[in-house]
Amino acid sequence: MAVRRQTFRLYPSKTQEIKLLQARRDHAYLYNACIAHRKYEWRANCKSVSYLEQQNCLPAYKKEWEEACLPSLSSVAGYGKTG
């Protein structure tokens, strides 16, 4: 099966660029928090954290970081899984 690649070029305005950079930063923070959570649970309790356990932590995270309440944050915790 051949895989085709498409590239899209964005030309955002200054405000759009700032919002895109903030979203990227917020996603990086969330991803790193998920990794830290998994490492902590394994080192402290020898317990593996599942995808669903981390998904259930998202509402608390969103309340704590209201400016980071982006619809795509839920897919970040799944390490590429959607929904």
mmCIF file of the N, C-alpha and C atoms, coordinates in Angstrom:
data_MODEL
# 
_entry.id   MODEL 
# 
loop_
_atom_site.group_PDB 
_atom_site.id 
_atom_site.type_symbol 
_atom_site.label_atom_id 
_atom_site.label_alt_id 
_atom_site.label_comp_id 
_atom_site.label_asym_id 
_atom_site.label_entity_id 
_atom_site.label_seq_id 
_atom_site.pdbx_PDB_ins_code 
_atom_site.Cartn_x 
_atom_site.Cartn_y 
_atom_site.Cartn_z 
_atom_site.occupancy 
_atom_site.B_iso_or_equiv 
_atom_site.pdbx_formal_charge 
_atom_site.auth_seq_id 
_atom_site.auth_comp_id 
_atom_site.auth_asym_id 
_atom_site.auth_atom_id 
_atom_site.pdbx_PDB_model_num 
ATOM 1   N N  . MET A 1 1  ? 0.838   -1.171 0.000  1.00 0.00 ? 1  MET A N  1 
ATOM 2   C CA . MET A 1 1  ? 0.000   0.000  0.000  1.00 0.00 ? 1  MET A CA 1 
ATOM 3   C C  . MET A 1 1  ? 0.888   1.241  0.000  1.00 0.00 ? 1  MET A C  1 
ATOM 4   N N  . ALA A 1 2  ? 0.655   2.102  -0.927 1.00 0.00 ? 2  ALA A N  1 
ATOM 5   C CA . ALA A 1 2  ? 1.421   3.335  -1.024 1.00 0.00 ? 2  ALA A CA 1 
ATOM 6   C C  . ALA A 1 2  ? 0.863   4.365  -0.034 1.00 0.00 ? 2  ALA A C  1 
ATOM 7   N N  . VAL A 1 3  ? 1.768   5.055  0.600  1.00 0.00 ? 3  VAL A N  1 
ATOM 8   C CA . VAL A 1 3  ? 1.379   6.102  1.541  1.00 0.00 ? 3  VAL A CA 1 
ATOM 9   C C  . VAL A 1 3  ? 1.710   7.435  0.912  1.00 0.00 ? 3  VAL A C  1 
ATOM 10  N N  . ARG A 1 4  ? 0.718   8.299  0.844  1.00 0.00 ? 4  ARG A N  1 
ATOM 11  C CA . ARG A 1 4  ? 0.928   9.622  0.271  1.00 0.00 ? 4  ARG A CA 1 
ATOM 12  C C  . ARG A 1 4  ? 1.024   10.649 1.387  1.00 0.00 ? 4  ARG A C  1 
ATOM 13  N N  . ARG A 1 5  ? 1.826   11.609 1.159  1.00 0.00 ? 5  ARG A N  1 
ATOM 14  C CA . ARG A 1 5  ? 2.026   12.665 2.145  1.00 0.00 ? 5  ARG A CA 1 
ATOM 15  C C  . ARG A 1 5  ? 1.553   13.986 1.572  1.00 0.00 ? 5  ARG A C  1 
ATOM 16  N N  . GLN A 1 6  ? 0.825   14.742 2.386  1.00 0.00 ? 6  GLN A N  1 
ATOM 17  C CA . GLN A 1 6  ? 0.410   16.071 1.980  1.00 0.00 ? 6  GLN A CA 1 
ATOM 18  C C  . GLN A 1 6  ? 0.977   17.074 2.961  1.00 0.00 ? 6  GLN A C  1 
ATOM 19  N N  . THR A 1 7  ? 1.440   18.172 2.438  1.00 0.00 ? 7  THR A N  1 
ATOM 20  C CA . THR A 1 7  ? 1.988   19.235 3.264  1.00 0.00 ? 7  THR A CA 1 
ATOM 21  C C  . THR A 1 7  ? 1.134   20.476 3.081  1.00 0.00 ? 7  THR A C  1 
ATOM 22  N N  . PHE A 1 8  ? 0.780   21.080 4.224  1.00 0.00 ? 8  PHE A N  1 
ATOM 23  C CA . PHE A 1 8  ? -0.007  22.308 4.195  1.00 0.00 ? 8  PHE A CA 1 
ATOM 24  C C  . PHE A 1 8  ? 0.829   23.422 4.787  1.00 0.00 ? 8  PHE A C  1 
ATOM 25  N N  . ARG A 1 9  ? 0.799   24.535 4.162  1.00 0.00 ? 9  ARG A N  1 
ATOM 26  C CA . ARG A 1 9  ? 1.552   25.698 4.621  1.00 0.00 ? 9  ARG A CA 1 
ATOM 27  C C  . ARG A 1 9  ? 0.587   26.656 5.301  1.00 0.00 ? 9  ARG A C  1 
ATOM 28  N N  . LEU A 1 10 ? 0.934   27.097 6.512  1.00 0.00 ? 10 LEU A N  1 
ATOM 29  C CA . LEU A 1 10 ? 0.111   28.048 7.250  1.00 0.00 ? 10 LEU A CA 1 
ATOM 30  C C  . LEU A 1 10 ? 0.746   29.429 7.214  1.00 0.00 ? 10 LEU A C  1 
ATOM 31  N N  . TYR A 1 11 ? -0.083  30.415 7.097  1.00 0.00 ? 11 TYR A N  1 
ATOM 32  C CA . TYR A 1 11 ? 0.357   31.803 7.180  1.00 0.00 ? 11 TYR A CA 1 
ATOM 33  C C  . TYR A 1 11 ? -0.511  32.512 8.226  1.00 0.00 ? 11 TYR A C  1 
ATOM 34  N N  . PRO A 1 12 ? -0.270  32.195 9.509  1.00 0.00 ? 12 PRO A N  1 
ATOM 35  C CA . PRO A 1 12 ? -1.131  32.770 10.541 1.00 0.00 ? 12 PRO A CA 1 
ATOM 36  C C  . PRO A 1 12 ? -0.815  34.235 10.817 1.00 0.00 ? 12 PRO A C  1 
ATOM 37  N N  . SER A 1 13 ? -1.829  34.929 11.302 1.00 0.00 ? 13 SER A N  1 
ATOM 38  C CA . SER A 1 13 ? -1.596  36.301 11.759 1.00 0.00 ? 13 SER A CA 1 
ATOM 39  C C  . SER A 1 13 ? -0.827  36.227 13.074 1.00 0.00 ? 13 SER A C  1 
ATOM 40  N N  . LYS A 1 14 ? -0.422  37.366 13.586 1.00 0.00 ? 14 LYS A N  1 
ATOM 41  C CA . LYS A 1 14 ? 0.366   37.379 14.825 1.00 0.00 ? 14 LYS A CA 1 
ATOM 42  C C  . LYS A 1 14 ? -0.424  36.781 15.994 1.00 0.00 ? 14 LYS A C  1 
ATOM 43  N N  . THR A 1 15 ? -1.695  37.140 16.118 1.00 0.00 ? 15 THR A N  1 
ATOM 44  C CA . THR A 1 15 ? -2.507  36.588 17.211 1.00 0.00 ? 15 THR A CA 1 
ATOM 45  C C  . THR A 1 15 ? -2.735  35.092 17.040 1.00 0.00 ? 15 THR A C  1 
ATOM 46  N N  . GLN A 1 16 ? -2.944  34.641 15.822 1.00 0.00 ? 16 GLN A N  1 
ATOM 47  C CA . GLN A 1 16 ? -3.104  33.212 15.576 1.00 0.00 ? 16 GLN A CA 1 
ATOM 48  C C  . GLN A 1 16 ? -1.814  32.464 15.877 1.00 0.00 ? 16 GLN A C  1 
ATOM 49  N N  . GLU A 1 17 ? -0.682  33.070 15.528 1.00 0.00 ? 17 GLU A N  1 
ATOM 50  C CA . GLU A 1 17 ? 0.608   32.443 15.804 1.00 0.00 ? 17 GLU A CA 1 
ATOM 51  C C  . GLU A 1 17 ? 0.830   32.293 17.306 1.00 0.00 ? 17 GLU A C  1 
ATOM 52  N N  . ILE A 1 18 ? 0.463   33.313 18.066 1.00 0.00 ? 18 ILE A N  1 
ATOM 53  C CA . ILE A 1 18 ? 0.604   33.251 19.524 1.00 0.00 ? 18 ILE A CA 1 
ATOM 54  C C  . ILE A 1 18 ? -0.269  32.139 20.095 1.00 0.00 ? 18 ILE A C  1 
ATOM 55  N N  . LYS A 1 19 ? -1.511  32.028 19.602 1.00 0.00 ? 19 LYS A N  1 
ATOM 56  C CA . LYS A 1 19 ? -2.414  30.977 20.074 1.00 0.00 ? 19 LYS A CA 1 
ATOM 57  C C  . LYS A 1 19 ? -1.895  29.586 19.710 1.00 0.00 ? 19 LYS A C  1 
ATOM 58  N N  . LEU A 1 20 ? -1.344  29.444 18.523 1.00 0.00 ? 20 LEU A N  1 
ATOM 59  C CA . LEU A 1 20 ? -0.782  28.159 18.111 1.00 0.00 ? 20 LEU A CA 1 
ATOM 60  C C  . LEU A 1 20 ? 0.403   27.772 18.993 1.00 0.00 ? 20 LEU A C  1 
ATOM 61  N N  . LEU A 1 21 ? 1.264   28.735 19.297 1.00 0.00 ? 21 LEU A N  1 
ATOM 62  C CA . LEU A 1 21 ? 2.408   28.450 20.162 1.00 0.00 ? 21 LEU A CA 1 
ATOM 63  C C  . LEU A 1 21 ? 1.967   28.110 21.580 1.00 0.00 ? 21 LEU A C  1 
ATOM 64  N N  . GLN A 1 22 ? 0.923   28.789 22.081 1.00 0.00 ? 22 GLN A N  1 
ATOM 65  C CA . GLN A 1 22 ? 0.402   28.464 23.409 1.00 0.00 ? 22 GLN A CA 1 
ATOM 66  C C  . GLN A 1 22 ? -0.185  27.059 23.431 1.00 0.00 ? 22 GLN A C  1 
ATOM 67  N N  . ALA A 1 23 ? -0.916  26.693 22.395 1.00 0.00 ? 23 ALA A N  1 
ATOM 68  C CA . ALA A 1 23 ? -1.495  25.356 22.320 1.00 0.00 ? 23 ALA A CA 1 
ATOM 69  C C  . ALA A 1 23 ? -0.389  24.302 22.281 1.00 0.00 ? 23 ALA A C  1 
ATOM 70  N N  . ARG A 1 24 ? 0.655   24.573 21.518 1.00 0.00 ? 24 ARG A N  1 
ATOM 71  C CA . ARG A 1 24 ? 1.784   23.631 21.436 1.00 0.00 ? 24 ARG A CA 1 
ATOM 72  C C  . ARG A 1 24 ? 2.464   23.477 22.790 1.00 0.00 ? 24 ARG A C  1 
ATOM 73  N N  . ARG A 1 25 ? 2.640   24.611 23.508 1.00 0.00 ? 25 ARG A N  1 
ATOM 74  C CA . ARG A 1 25 ? 3.248   24.574 24.827 1.00 0.00 ? 25 ARG A CA 1 
ATOM 75  C C  . ARG A 1 25 ? 2.369   23.795 25.809 1.00 0.00 ? 25 ARG A C  1 
ATOM 76  N N  . ASP A 1 26 ? 1.064   24.044 25.771 1.00 0.00 ? 26 ASP A N  1 
ATOM 77  C CA . ASP A 1 26 ? 0.145   23.351 26.671 1.00 0.00 ? 26 ASP A CA 1 
ATOM 78  C C  . ASP A 1 26 ? 0.134   21.849 26.418 1.00 0.00 ? 26 ASP A C  1 
ATOM 79  N N  . HIS A 1 27 ? 0.174   21.456 25.149 1.00 0.00 ? 27 HIS A N  1 
ATOM 80  C CA . HIS A 1 27 ? 0.221   20.032 24.826 1.00 0.00 ? 27 HIS A CA 1 
ATOM 81  C C  . HIS A 1 27 ? 1.516   19.402 25.329 1.00 0.00 ? 27 HIS A C  1 
ATOM 82  N N  . ALA A 1 28 ? 2.614   20.118 25.226 1.00 0.00 ? 28 ALA A N  1 
ATOM 83  C CA . ALA A 1 28 ? 3.893   19.595 25.715 1.00 0.00 ? 28 ALA A CA 1 
ATOM 84  C C  . ALA A 1 28 ? 3.855   19.432 27.231 1.00 0.00 ? 28 ALA A C  1 
ATOM 85  N N  . TYR A 1 29 ? 3.276   20.417 27.945 1.00 0.00 ? 29 TYR A N  1 
ATOM 86  C CA . TYR A 1 29 ? 3.151   20.306 29.401 1.00 0.00 ? 29 TYR A CA 1 
ATOM 87  C C  . TYR A 1 29 ? 2.311   19.094 29.789 1.00 0.00 ? 29 TYR A C  1 
ATOM 88  N N  . LEU A 1 30 ? 1.192   18.896 29.104 1.00 0.00 ? 30 LEU A N  1 
ATOM 89  C CA . LEU A 1 30 ? 0.321   17.774 29.420 1.00 0.00 ? 30 LEU A CA 1 
ATOM 90  C C  . LEU A 1 30 ? 1.011   16.448 29.138 1.00 0.00 ? 30 LEU A C  1 
ATOM 91  N N  . TYR A 1 31 ? 1.677   16.350 28.009 1.00 0.00 ? 31 TYR A N  1 
ATOM 92  C CA . TYR A 1 31 ? 2.385   15.116 27.660 1.00 0.00 ? 31 TYR A CA 1 
ATOM 93  C C  . TYR A 1 31 ? 3.456   14.804 28.703 1.00 0.00 ? 31 TYR A C  1 
ATOM 94  N N  . ASN A 1 32 ? 4.224   15.811 29.088 1.00 0.00 ? 32 ASN A N  1 
ATOM 95  C CA . ASN A 1 32 ? 5.266   15.609 30.089 1.00 0.00 ? 32 ASN A CA 1 
ATOM 96  C C  . ASN A 1 32 ? 4.672   15.243 31.450 1.00 0.00 ? 32 ASN A C  1 
ATOM 97  N N  . ALA A 1 33 ? 3.516   15.823 31.798 1.00 0.00 ? 33 ALA A N  1 
ATOM 98  C CA . ALA A 1 33 ? 2.854   15.477 33.053 1.00 0.00 ? 33 ALA A CA 1 
ATOM 99  C C  . ALA A 1 33 ? 2.394   14.018 33.042 1.00 0.00 ? 33 ALA A C  1 
ATOM 100 N N  . CYS A 1 34 ? 1.911   13.560 31.902 1.00 0.00 ? 34 CYS A N  1 
ATOM 101 C CA . CYS A 1 34 ? 1.492   12.157 31.785 1.00 0.00 ? 34 CYS A CA 1 
ATOM 102 C C  . CYS A 1 34 ? 2.680   11.213 31.935 1.00 0.00 ? 34 CYS A C  1 
ATOM 103 N N  . ILE A 1 35 ? 3.777   11.550 31.316 1.00 0.00 ? 35 ILE A N  1 
ATOM 104 C CA . ILE A 1 35 ? 4.982   10.732 31.436 1.00 0.00 ? 35 ILE A CA 1 
ATOM 105 C C  . ILE A 1 35 ? 5.462   10.706 32.889 1.00 0.00 ? 35 ILE A C  1 
ATOM 106 N N  . ALA A 1 36 ? 5.490   11.871 33.533 1.00 0.00 ? 36 ALA A N  1 
ATOM 107 C CA . ALA A 1 36 ? 5.927   11.954 34.929 1.00 0.00 ? 36 ALA A CA 1 
ATOM 108 C C  . ALA A 1 36 ? 5.000   11.144 35.834 1.00 0.00 ? 36 ALA A C  1 
ATOM 109 N N  . HIS A 1 37 ? 3.702   11.198 35.571 1.00 0.00 ? 37 HIS A N  1 
ATOM 110 C CA . HIS A 1 37 ? 2.739   10.435 36.361 1.00 0.00 ? 37 HIS A CA 1 
ATOM 111 C C  . HIS A 1 37 ? 3.010   8.938  36.249 1.00 0.00 ? 37 HIS A C  1 
ATOM 112 N N  . ARG A 1 38 ? 3.218   8.475  35.032 1.00 0.00 ? 38 ARG A N  1 
ATOM 113 C CA . ARG A 1 38 ? 3.503   7.045  34.827 1.00 0.00 ? 38 ARG A CA 1 
ATOM 114 C C  . ARG A 1 38 ? 4.800   6.633  35.508 1.00 0.00 ? 38 ARG A C  1 
ATOM 115 N N  . LYS A 1 39 ? 5.841   7.459  35.389 1.00 0.00 ? 39 LYS A N  1 
ATOM 116 C CA . LYS A 1 39 ? 7.122   7.140  36.027 1.00 0.00 ? 39 LYS A CA 1 
ATOM 117 C C  . LYS A 1 39 ? 6.995   7.118  37.543 1.00 0.00 ? 39 LYS A C  1 
ATOM 118 N N  . TYR A 1 40 ? 6.283   8.106  38.100 1.00 0.00 ? 40 TYR A N  1 
ATOM 119 C CA . TYR A 1 40 ? 6.119   8.175  39.551 1.00 0.00 ? 40 TYR A CA 1 
ATOM 120 C C  . TYR A 1 40 ? 5.371   6.949  40.075 1.00 0.00 ? 40 TYR A C  1 
ATOM 121 N N  . GLU A 1 41 ? 4.265   6.612  39.431 1.00 0.00 ? 41 GLU A N  1 
ATOM 122 C CA . GLU A 1 41 ? 3.487   5.462  39.888 1.00 0.00 ? 41 GLU A CA 1 
ATOM 123 C C  . GLU A 1 41 ? 4.301   4.172  39.810 1.00 0.00 ? 41 GLU A C  1 
ATOM 124 N N  . TRP A 1 42 ? 5.119   4.032  38.793 1.00 0.00 ? 42 TRP A N  1 
ATOM 125 C CA . TRP A 1 42 ? 5.915   2.820  38.665 1.00 0.00 ? 42 TRP A CA 1 
ATOM 126 C C  . TRP A 1 42 ? 7.003   2.780  39.740 1.00 0.00 ? 42 TRP A C  1 
ATOM 127 N N  . ARG A 1 43 ? 7.703   3.894  39.954 1.00 0.00 ? 43 ARG A N  1 
ATOM 128 C CA . ARG A 1 43 ? 8.784   3.910  40.941 1.00 0.00 ? 43 ARG A CA 1 
ATOM 129 C C  . ARG A 1 43 ? 8.260   3.805  42.368 1.00 0.00 ? 43 ARG A C  1 
ATOM 130 N N  . ALA A 1 44 ? 7.163   4.489  42.669 1.00 0.00 ? 44 ALA A N  1 
ATOM 131 C CA . ALA A 1 44 ? 6.647   4.521  44.032 1.00 0.00 ? 44 ALA A CA 1 
ATOM 132 C C  . ALA A 1 44 ? 5.858   3.265  44.388 1.00 0.00 ? 44 ALA A C  1 
ATOM 133 N N  . ASN A 1 45 ? 5.045   2.752  43.453 1.00 0.00 ? 45 ASN A N  1 
ATOM 134 C CA . ASN A 1 45 ? 4.118   1.662  43.767 1.00 0.00 ? 45 ASN A CA 1 
ATOM 135 C C  . ASN A 1 45 ? 4.274   0.431  42.880 1.00 0.00 ? 45 ASN A C  1 
ATOM 136 N N  . CYS A 1 46 ? 5.203   0.466  41.956 1.00 0.00 ? 46 CYS A N  1 
ATOM 137 C CA . CYS A 1 46 ? 5.351   -0.614 40.960 1.00 0.00 ? 46 CYS A CA 1 
ATOM 138 C C  . CYS A 1 46 ? 4.010   -0.897 40.281 1.00 0.00 ? 46 CYS A C  1 
ATOM 139 N N  . LYS A 1 47 ? 3.303   0.167  39.971 1.00 0.00 ? 47 LYS A N  1 
ATOM 140 C CA . LYS A 1 47 ? 1.984   0.072  39.348 1.00 0.00 ? 47 LYS A CA 1 
ATOM 141 C C  . LYS A 1 47 ? 2.029   0.736  37.981 1.00 0.00 ? 47 LYS A C  1 
ATOM 142 N N  . SER A 1 48 ? 1.497   0.053  36.993 1.00 0.00 ? 48 SER A N  1 
ATOM 143 C CA . SER A 1 48 ? 1.419   0.603  35.655 1.00 0.00 ? 48 SER A CA 1 
ATOM 144 C C  . SER A 1 48 ? 0.128   1.413  35.530 1.00 0.00 ? 48 SER A C  1 
ATOM 145 N N  . VAL A 1 49 ? 0.216   2.585  34.927 1.00 0.00 ? 49 VAL A N  1 
ATOM 146 C CA . VAL A 1 49 ? -0.946  3.452  34.742 1.00 0.00 ? 49 VAL A CA 1 
ATOM 147 C C  . VAL A 1 49 ? -1.493  3.230  33.338 1.00 0.00 ? 49 VAL A C  1 
ATOM 148 N N  . SER A 1 50 ? -2.779  2.953  33.253 1.00 0.00 ? 50 SER A N  1 
ATOM 149 C CA . SER A 1 50 ? -3.383  2.690  31.947 1.00 0.00 ? 50 SER A CA 1 
ATOM 150 C C  . SER A 1 50 ? -3.805  3.991  31.265 1.00 0.00 ? 50 SER A C  1 
ATOM 151 N N  . TYR A 1 51 ? -4.123  3.864  30.015 1.00 0.00 ? 51 TYR A N  1 
ATOM 152 C CA . TYR A 1 51 ? -4.603  4.988  29.216 1.00 0.00 ? 51 TYR A CA 1 
ATOM 153 C C  . TYR A 1 51 ? -5.887  5.549  29.825 1.00 0.00 ? 51 TYR A C  1 
ATOM 154 N N  . LEU A 1 52 ? -6.808  4.675  30.206 1.00 0.00 ? 52 LEU A N  1 
ATOM 155 C CA . LEU A 1 52 ? -8.086  5.137  30.759 1.00 0.00 ? 52 LEU A CA 1 
ATOM 156 C C  . LEU A 1 52 ? -7.911  5.846  32.091 1.00 0.00 ? 52 LEU A C  1 
ATOM 157 N N  . GLU A 1 53 ? -6.984  5.414  32.904 1.00 0.00 ? 53 GLU A N  1 
ATOM 158 C CA . GLU A 1 53 ? -6.726  6.097  34.177 1.00 0.00 ? 53 GLU A CA 1 
ATOM 159 C C  . GLU A 1 53 ? -6.252  7.525  33.933 1.00 0.00 ? 53 GLU A C  1 
ATOM 160 N N  . GLN A 1 54 ? -5.395  7.692  32.950 1.00 0.00 ? 54 GLN A N  1 
ATOM 161 C CA . GLN A 1 54 ? -4.923  9.037  32.648 1.00 0.00 ? 54 GLN A CA 1 
ATOM 162 C C  . GLN A 1 54 ? -6.014  9.877  31.992 1.00 0.00 ? 54 GLN A C  1 
ATOM 163 N N  . GLN A 1 55 ? -6.859  9.273  31.173 1.00 0.00 ? 55 GLN A N  1 
ATOM 164 C CA . GLN A 1 55 ? -7.972  10.003 30.587 1.00 0.00 ? 55 GLN A CA 1 
ATOM 165 C C  . GLN A 1 55 ? -8.904  10.521 31.681 1.00 0.00 ? 55 GLN A C  1 
ATOM 166 N N  . ASN A 1 56 ? -9.103  9.724  32.740 1.00 0.00 ? 56 ASN A N  1 
ATOM 167 C CA . ASN A 1 56 ? -9.983  10.128 33.830 1.00 0.00 ? 56 ASN A CA 1 
ATOM 168 C C  . ASN A 1 56 ? -9.390  11.259 34.663 1.00 0.00 ? 56 ASN A C  1 
ATOM 169 N N  . CYS A 1 57 ? -8.097  11.494 34.572 1.00 0.00 ? 57 CYS A N  1 
ATOM 170 C CA . CYS A 1 57 ? -7.448  12.598 35.285 1.00 0.00 ? 57 CYS A CA 1 
ATOM 171 C C  . CYS A 1 57 ? -7.588  13.918 34.532 1.00 0.00 ? 57 CYS A C  1 
ATOM 172 N N  . LEU A 1 58 ? -7.970  13.876 33.277 1.00 0.00 ? 58 LEU A N  1 
ATOM 173 C CA . LEU A 1 58 ? -8.035  15.093 32.463 1.00 0.00 ? 58 LEU A CA 1 
ATOM 174 C C  . LEU A 1 58 ? -9.009  16.160 32.963 1.00 0.00 ? 58 LEU A C  1 
ATOM 175 N N  . PRO A 1 59 ? -10.206 15.807 33.443 1.00 0.00 ? 59 PRO A N  1 
ATOM 176 C CA . PRO A 1 59 ? -11.098 16.881 33.918 1.00 0.00 ? 59 PRO A CA 1 
ATOM 177 C C  . PRO A 1 59 ? -10.475 17.709 35.047 1.00 0.00 ? 59 PRO A C  1 
ATOM 178 N N  . ALA A 1 60 ? -9.759  17.058 35.949 1.00 0.00 ? 60 ALA A N  1 
ATOM 179 C CA . ALA A 1 60 ? -9.096  17.796 37.027 1.00 0.00 ? 60 ALA A CA 1 
ATOM 180 C C  . ALA A 1 60 ? -7.998  18.692 36.466 1.00 0.00 ? 60 ALA A C  1 
ATOM 181 N N  . TYR A 1 61 ? -7.277  18.186 35.478 1.00 0.00 ? 61 TYR A N  1 
ATOM 182 C CA . TYR A 1 61 ? -6.227  18.986 34.852 1.00 0.00 ? 61 TYR A CA 1 
ATOM 183 C C  . TYR A 1 61 ? -6.825  20.197 34.150 1.00 0.00 ? 61 TYR A C  1 
ATOM 184 N N  . LYS A 1 62 ? -7.936  19.996 33.460 1.00 0.00 ? 62 LYS A N  1 
ATOM 185 C CA . LYS A 1 62 ? -8.568  21.092 32.727 1.00 0.00 ? 62 LYS A CA 1 
ATOM 186 C C  . LYS A 1 62 ? -9.096  22.171 33.665 1.00 0.00 ? 62 LYS A C  1 
ATOM 187 N N  . LYS A 1 63 ? -9.611  21.757 34.836 1.00 0.00 ? 63 LYS A N  1 
ATOM 188 C CA . LYS A 1 63 ? -10.069 22.751 35.805 1.00 0.00 ? 63 LYS A CA 1 
ATOM 189 C C  . LYS A 1 63 ? -8.896  23.554 36.348 1.00 0.00 ? 63 LYS A C  1 
ATOM 190 N N  . GLU A 1 64 ? -7.775  22.872 36.556 1.00 0.00 ? 64 GLU A N  1 
ATOM 191 C CA . GLU A 1 64 ? -6.581  23.536 37.087 1.00 0.00 ? 64 GLU A CA 1 
ATOM 192 C C  . GLU A 1 64 ? -5.986  24.501 36.063 1.00 0.00 ? 64 GLU A C  1 
ATOM 193 N N  . TRP A 1 65 ? -6.007  24.115 34.828 1.00 0.00 ? 65 TRP A N  1 
ATOM 194 C CA . TRP A 1 65 ? -5.427  24.925 33.743 1.00 0.00 ? 65 TRP A CA 1 
ATOM 195 C C  . TRP A 1 65 ? -6.540  25.324 32.784 1.00 0.00 ? 65 TRP A C  1 
ATOM 196 N N  . GLU A 1 66 ? -7.386  26.241 33.191 1.00 0.00 ? 66 GLU A N  1 
ATOM 197 C CA . GLU A 1 66 ? -8.539  26.606 32.372 1.00 0.00 ? 66 GLU A CA 1 
ATOM 198 C C  . GLU A 1 66 ? -8.146  27.168 31.008 1.00 0.00 ? 66 GLU A C  1 
ATOM 199 N N  . GLU A 1 67 ? -7.025  27.864 30.939 1.00 0.00 ? 67 GLU A N  1 
ATOM 200 C CA . GLU A 1 67 ? -6.619  28.413 29.651 1.00 0.00 ? 67 GLU A CA 1 
ATOM 201 C C  . GLU A 1 67 ? -6.147  27.323 28.692 1.00 0.00 ? 67 GLU A C  1 
ATOM 202 N N  . ALA A 1 68 ? -5.893  26.124 29.210 1.00 0.00 ? 68 ALA A N  1 
ATOM 203 C CA . ALA A 1 68 ? -5.422  25.020 28.380 1.00 0.00 ? 68 ALA A CA 1 
ATOM 204 C C  . ALA A 1 68 ? -6.551  24.081 27.983 1.00 0.00 ? 68 ALA A C  1 
ATOM 205 N N  . CYS A 1 69 ? -7.789  24.489 28.143 1.00 0.00 ? 69 CYS A N  1 
ATOM 206 C CA . CYS A 1 69 ? -8.928  23.622 27.839 1.00 0.00 ? 69 CYS A CA 1 
ATOM 207 C C  . CYS A 1 69 ? -9.173  23.556 26.341 1.00 0.00 ? 69 CYS A C  1 
ATOM 208 N N  . LEU A 1 70 ? -8.316  22.868 25.672 1.00 0.00 ? 70 LEU A N  1 
ATOM 209 C CA . LEU A 1 70 ? -8.462  22.692 24.232 1.00 0.00 ? 70 LEU A CA 1 
ATOM 210 C C  . LEU A 1 70 ? -9.080  21.324 23.966 1.00 0.00 ? 70 LEU A C  1 
ATOM 211 N N  . PRO A 1 71 ? -9.943  21.197 22.982 1.00 0.00 ? 71 PRO A N  1 
ATOM 212 C CA . PRO A 1 71 ? -10.577 19.908 22.706 1.00 0.00 ? 71 PRO A CA 1 
ATOM 213 C C  . PRO A 1 71 ? -9.570  18.811 22.372 1.00 0.00 ? 71 PRO A C  1 
ATOM 214 N N  . SER A 1 72 ? -8.426  19.174 21.845 1.00 0.00 ? 72 SER A N  1 
ATOM 215 C CA . SER A 1 72 ? -7.452  18.160 21.446 1.00 0.00 ? 72 SER A CA 1 
ATOM 216 C C  . SER A 1 72 ? -6.590  17.665 22.589 1.00 0.00 ? 72 SER A C  1 
ATOM 217 N N  . LEU A 1 73 ? -6.728  18.230 23.781 1.00 0.00 ? 73 LEU A N  1 
ATOM 218 C CA . LEU A 1 73 ? -5.908  17.776 24.895 1.00 0.00 ? 73 LEU A CA 1 
ATOM 219 C C  . LEU A 1 73 ? -6.184  16.327 25.266 1.00 0.00 ? 73 LEU A C  1 
ATOM 220 N N  . SER A 1 74 ? -7.394  15.840 25.065 1.00 0.00 ? 74 SER A N  1 
ATOM 221 C CA . SER A 1 74 ? -7.697  14.483 25.465 1.00 0.00 ? 74 SER A CA 1 
ATOM 222 C C  . SER A 1 74 ? -6.921  13.462 24.637 1.00 0.00 ? 74 SER A C  1 
ATOM 223 N N  . SER A 1 75 ? -6.569  13.788 23.421 1.00 0.00 ? 75 SER A N  1 
ATOM 224 C CA . SER A 1 75 ? -5.808  12.846 22.618 1.00 0.00 ? 75 SER A CA 1 
ATOM 225 C C  . SER A 1 75 ? -4.336  12.837 22.991 1.00 0.00 ? 75 SER A C  1 
ATOM 226 N N  . VAL A 1 76 ? -3.856  13.875 23.640 1.00 0.00 ? 76 VAL A N  1 
ATOM 227 C CA . VAL A 1 76 ? -2.447  13.939 24.023 1.00 0.00 ? 76 VAL A CA 1 
ATOM 228 C C  . VAL A 1 76 ? -2.129  12.905 25.089 1.00 0.00 ? 76 VAL A C  1 
ATOM 229 N N  . ALA A 1 77 ? -3.032  12.721 26.041 1.00 0.00 ? 77 ALA A N  1 
ATOM 230 C CA . ALA A 1 77 ? -2.809  11.777 27.125 1.00 0.00 ? 77 ALA A CA 1 
ATOM 231 C C  . ALA A 1 77 ? -2.732  10.343 26.609 1.00 0.00 ? 77 ALA A C  1 
ATOM 232 N N  . GLY A 1 78 ? -3.287  10.093 25.449 1.00 0.00 ? 78 GLY A N  1 
ATOM 233 C CA . GLY A 1 78 ? -3.284  8.758  24.884 1.00 0.00 ? 78 GLY A CA 1 
ATOM 234 C C  . GLY A 1 78 ? -2.078  8.478  24.019 1.00 0.00 ? 78 GLY A C  1 
ATOM 235 N N  . TYR A 1 79 ? -1.109  9.388  24.006 1.00 0.00 ? 79 TYR A N  1 
ATOM 236 C CA . TYR A 1 79 ? 0.103   9.211  23.218 1.00 0.00 ? 79 TYR A CA 1 
ATOM 237 C C  . TYR A 1 79 ? -0.201  8.883  21.772 1.00 0.00 ? 79 TYR A C  1 
ATOM 238 N N  . GLY A 1 80 ? -1.059  9.694  21.180 1.00 0.00 ? 80 GLY A N  1 
ATOM 239 C CA . GLY A 1 80 ? -1.372  9.528  19.762 1.00 0.00 ? 80 GLY A CA 1 
ATOM 240 C C  . GLY A 1 80 ? -2.701  8.848  19.517 1.00 0.00 ? 80 GLY A C  1 
ATOM 241 N N  . LYS A 1 81 ? -3.301  8.227  20.547 1.00 0.00 ? 81 LYS A N  1 
ATOM 242 C CA . LYS A 1 81 ? -4.613  7.632  20.363 1.00 0.00 ? 81 LYS A CA 1 
ATOM 243 C C  . LYS A 1 81 ? -5.639  8.741  20.288 1.00 0.00 ? 81 LYS A C  1 
ATOM 244 N N  . THR A 1 82 ? -6.692  8.533  19.543 1.00 0.00 ? 82 THR A N  1 
ATOM 245 C CA . THR A 1 82 ? -7.719  9.565  19.445 1.00 0.00 ? 82 THR A CA 1 
ATOM 246 C C  . THR A 1 82 ? -8.955  9.127  20.202 1.00 0.00 ? 82 THR A C  1 
ATOM 247 N N  . GLY A 1 83 ? -9.706  10.150 20.668 1.00 0.00 ? 83 GLY A N  1 
ATOM 248 C CA . GLY A 1 83 ? -10.989 9.900  21.295 1.00 0.00 ? 83 GLY A CA 1 
ATOM 249 C C  . GLY A 1 83 ? -10.854 9.449  22.651 1.00 0.00 ? 83 GLY A C  1 
# 
